[in-house]
Amino acid sequence: MAFTQSPPQLANPYLGDRVLQSALRRMLPHGLFEHFHAEANELGQVVADELYPRQLRERLLEPRHTPFDAWGHRIDEIELTPLWQSMPSLTARFGLVWHGYDSTKGAHARLFQFGMVYLATAGNDFWSCPLAMTDGAARALIESGNERLVRHAVPHLTSRDATTLWTSGQWMTETTGGSDVSGTETRAVRGEDGRWSAWGRKWFTSAATSEMALLLARPEGNPSGNDGLALFYCEPRDADGRLQNIVVDRLKDKLGSRKLPTAELQLNGTPVELVGAERGGVRMIAPVLNQTRLWNAFAALSYFRRGLQLLRDYAGRRRVFGRRLIEQPIHQHVLAGLQAELEAGLHLALHVAELLGKSDQGALDERHRMLLRLLIPITKLLTARQAVAGISEIVEGFGGAGYIEDTGIPGLLRDAQVFSIWEGTTDVLSLDALRVLRGDGAWATLQASLISLLGQAGSDGEAGAPLIRHALERAQQAWLMGSAGEAHTRGIALTLGRCYALALLLRHGAWSALAEGDRRPLAAARRFAAHGVDRILGDETLDSRLLATDEPE
């Protein structure tokens, strides 16, 4: 009988993830880590035994939009895939949003939450997208000071009961743009009864089936630009489940994330409620962006980890040239390089989650709040690009099988591409980081933080310090060149991200070698460093490149 290759198998992703376990063993109190270990093990088994097989079976299923019933009545029903229909239950069971608001965990709540999010995301067909917006909406409402909405909505957004759990949409993008919302055309009209209604077109609304949404609109009479926008709360459906003066034009036909129902909506007098003041809406929705960008980072890493886990298993099954792939030195080198990038990105994301948890508890001083504002966009842009590049390499690692749709491997690459687009492209995020760097003491804070991390890494930190110091100096030189350097903002942001990730990896590696007797994190740090941390220019001198005029071809 002809040979048939056995496919890769997905084991419990938590039990096989030494990096996550080691990092949280260091970062969480012992009792809380034991609690996390138990819940994460249970979630990982659900991913392996239930979710992954369902993902393969439901590979071709997508949400469907039915605009009219058989008699011509407008209904705009969106039918979700079976796996998506089961996700509220899984979300409540494992507290994927709730953990971030559990007061008993204190400043560690976000670490616990995002550890679970990292495990769940690759297995839930982008259900983490509405969960990210749900988390962001809860935080934005809490910070808004609108007590009525906090009492009304936040218990639903953070519920551990699937029957009362809500998800939230985030309706910002219009045909005028996504990241730049200054051209928002949606109008908010206040009636004689004091109630508000929204009129306009929202061009890209993910999670179109959510129970609520936060949206930006311009109250009539307000000036153009960002300053004239206000933040509004909306419940799209009435008590009978009918859309409230909303028309679903169509669902988006996307490259990836195809299980996620992303719609174009017409708001034709949709009832909305003002969250805060009639201006300053962009500032009020900022907490949503902070949350969703960090969710995006963990989602990118989750997909990266899924691909690498499958490739490792496959390498143990596939025999070529008389040996298994896992025994081939060249393939071992590829796997080790992918692992190093994943480890560095995960330590960076977990560090930001730790800072966010402290921020939620009011436990950060101004310097560390500035550091958090800087690291959120940098972490999002770095991990997104790591995932796309890493999964592309992973697809190649499967050979021809990686190019065949029904293996499920190509979908990983299509899905990963969205992570560098959602919640700000690399350029937009780099400019956000640049604005933080313009603040008083920002560079000094960043340098002091890196010095502290390297100091905690002992002799290994001393070995890595020259590389980080040199890259940081080049980044600062480019930044100091003003408009000439702004063209290289992307390189500056990537360099800072890789410097910070390396410092964190060295710190953890030193701890792991001492506390766990495991030197693999230090080996990953050396390999990550060998990939380079300087992403500004290349081989030419700083001055010659920055002073050159970039002319289009």
CORBELJO-V360522 format. One record per residue. N is the residue number from 0. RES is the residue in one small letter. SS is DSSP state (2 for helix, 1 for strand, 0 for the rest). Layout:
BEGIN
N;RES;SS
N;RES;SS
END
This chain:
BEGIN
0;m;0
1;a;0
2;f;0
3;t;0
4;q;0
5;s;0
6;p;0
7;p;0
8;q;0
9;l;0
10;a;0
11;n;0
12;p;0
13;y;0
14;l;0
15;g;0
16;d;0
17;r;2
18;v;2
19;l;2
20;q;2
21;s;2
22;a;2
23;l;2
24;r;2
25;r;2
26;m;2
27;l;0
28;p;0
29;h;2
30;g;2
31;l;2
32;f;2
33;e;2
34;h;2
35;f;2
36;h;2
37;a;2
38;e;2
39;a;2
40;n;2
41;e;2
42;l;2
43;g;2
44;q;2
45;v;2
46;v;2
47;a;2
48;d;2
49;e;2
50;l;2
51;y;2
52;p;2
53;r;2
54;q;2
55;l;2
56;r;2
57;e;0
58;r;0
59;l;0
60;l;0
61;e;0
62;p;0
63;r;1
64;h;1
65;t;1
66;p;1
67;f;1
68;d;0
69;a;0
70;w;0
71;g;0
72;h;0
73;r;1
74;i;1
75;d;1
76;e;1
77;i;1
78;e;1
79;l;0
80;t;0
81;p;2
82;l;2
83;w;2
84;q;2
85;s;0
86;m;2
87;p;2
88;s;2
89;l;2
90;t;2
91;a;2
92;r;2
93;f;2
94;g;0
95;l;0
96;v;0
97;w;2
98;h;2
99;g;2
100;y;2
101;d;0
102;s;2
103;t;2
104;k;2
105;g;2
106;a;2
107;h;2
108;a;2
109;r;2
110;l;2
111;f;2
112;q;2
113;f;2
114;g;2
115;m;2
116;v;2
117;y;2
118;l;2
119;a;2
120;t;2
121;a;2
122;g;2
123;n;0
124;d;0
125;f;0
126;w;2
127;s;2
128;c;2
129;p;2
130;l;2
131;a;2
132;m;2
133;t;2
134;d;2
135;g;2
136;a;2
137;a;2
138;r;2
139;a;2
140;l;2
141;i;2
142;e;2
143;s;2
144;g;0
145;n;0
146;e;2
147;r;2
148;l;2
149;v;2
150;r;2
151;h;2
152;a;2
153;v;2
154;p;2
155;h;2
156;l;2
157;t;0
158;s;0
159;r;0
160;d;0
161;a;0
162;t;0
163;t;0
164;l;0
165;w;0
166;t;0
167;s;1
168;g;1
169;q;1
170;w;1
171;m;0
172;t;0
173;e;1
174;t;0
175;t;0
176;g;1
177;g;0
178;s;0
179;d;0
180;v;2
181;s;2
182;g;2
183;t;0
184;e;0
185;t;0
186;r;1
187;a;1
188;v;1
189;r;1
190;g;0
191;e;0
192;d;0
193;g;0
194;r;0
195;w;1
196;s;1
197;a;1
198;w;1
199;g;1
200;r;1
201;k;1
202;w;1
203;f;1
204;t;1
205;s;0
206;a;0
207;a;0
208;t;0
209;s;0
210;e;0
211;m;1
212;a;1
213;l;1
214;l;1
215;l;1
216;a;1
217;r;1
218;p;1
219;e;0
220;g;0
221;n;0
222;p;0
223;s;0
224;g;0
225;n;2
226;d;2
227;g;2
228;l;1
229;a;1
230;l;1
231;f;1
232;y;1
233;c;1
234;e;0
235;p;0
236;r;1
237;d;0
238;a;0
239;d;0
240;g;0
241;r;0
242;l;1
243;q;0
244;n;0
245;i;1
246;v;1
247;v;1
248;d;1
249;r;1
250;l;1
251;k;0
252;d;0
253;k;0
254;l;0
255;g;0
256;s;0
257;r;0
258;k;0
259;l;0
260;p;0
261;t;0
262;a;1
263;e;1
264;l;1
265;q;1
266;l;1
267;n;1
268;g;1
269;t;1
270;p;1
271;v;1
272;e;1
273;l;1
274;v;0
275;g;0
276;a;0
277;e;0
278;r;0
279;g;0
280;g;2
281;v;2
282;r;2
283;m;2
284;i;2
285;a;2
286;p;2
287;v;2
288;l;2
289;n;2
290;q;2
291;t;2
292;r;2
293;l;2
294;w;2
295;n;2
296;a;2
297;f;2
298;a;2
299;a;2
300;l;2
301;s;2
302;y;2
303;f;2
304;r;2
305;r;2
306;g;2
307;l;2
308;q;2
309;l;2
310;l;2
311;r;2
312;d;2
313;y;2
314;a;2
315;g;0
316;r;0
317;r;0
318;r;1
319;v;1
320;f;0
321;g;0
322;r;1
323;r;1
324;l;2
325;i;2
326;e;2
327;q;0
328;p;2
329;i;2
330;h;2
331;q;2
332;h;2
333;v;2
334;l;2
335;a;2
336;g;2
337;l;2
338;q;2
339;a;2
340;e;2
341;l;2
342;e;2
343;a;2
344;g;2
345;l;2
346;h;2
347;l;2
348;a;2
349;l;2
350;h;2
351;v;2
352;a;2
353;e;2
354;l;2
355;l;2
356;g;2
357;k;2
358;s;2
359;d;2
360;q;0
361;g;0
362;a;0
363;l;0
364;d;0
365;e;2
366;r;2
367;h;2
368;r;2
369;m;2
370;l;2
371;l;2
372;r;2
373;l;2
374;l;2
375;i;2
376;p;2
377;i;2
378;t;2
379;k;2
380;l;2
381;l;2
382;t;2
383;a;2
384;r;2
385;q;2
386;a;2
387;v;2
388;a;2
389;g;2
390;i;2
391;s;2
392;e;2
393;i;2
394;v;2
395;e;2
396;g;2
397;f;0
398;g;2
399;g;2
400;a;2
401;g;2
402;y;2
403;i;0
404;e;2
405;d;2
406;t;2
407;g;0
408;i;2
409;p;2
410;g;2
411;l;2
412;l;2
413;r;2
414;d;2
415;a;2
416;q;2
417;v;2
418;f;2
419;s;2
420;i;0
421;w;0
422;e;0
423;g;0
424;t;0
425;t;2
426;d;2
427;v;2
428;l;2
429;s;2
430;l;2
431;d;2
432;a;2
433;l;2
434;r;2
435;v;2
436;l;2
437;r;0
438;g;0
439;d;0
440;g;0
441;a;2
442;w;2
443;a;2
444;t;2
445;l;2
446;q;2
447;a;2
448;s;2
449;l;2
450;i;2
451;s;2
452;l;2
453;l;2
454;g;2
455;q;2
456;a;0
457;g;2
458;s;2
459;d;2
460;g;2
461;e;2
462;a;2
463;g;2
464;a;2
465;p;2
466;l;2
467;i;2
468;r;2
469;h;2
470;a;2
471;l;2
472;e;2
473;r;2
474;a;2
475;q;2
476;q;2
477;a;2
478;w;2
479;l;2
480;m;0
481;g;0
482;s;2
483;a;2
484;g;2
485;e;2
486;a;0
487;h;0
488;t;2
489;r;2
490;g;2
491;i;2
492;a;2
493;l;2
494;t;2
495;l;2
496;g;2
497;r;2
498;c;2
499;y;2
500;a;2
501;l;2
502;a;2
503;l;2
504;l;2
505;l;2
506;r;2
507;h;2
508;g;2
509;a;2
510;w;2
511;s;2
512;a;2
513;l;2
514;a;2
515;e;0
516;g;0
517;d;0
518;r;0
519;r;2
520;p;2
521;l;2
522;a;2
523;a;2
524;a;2
525;r;2
526;r;2
527;f;2
528;a;2
529;a;2
530;h;0
531;g;0
532;v;0
533;d;0
534;r;0
535;i;0
536;l;0
537;g;0
538;d;0
539;e;0
540;t;0
541;l;2
542;d;2
543;s;2
544;r;2
545;l;2
546;l;2
547;a;0
548;t;0
549;d;0
550;e;0
551;p;0
552;e;0
END
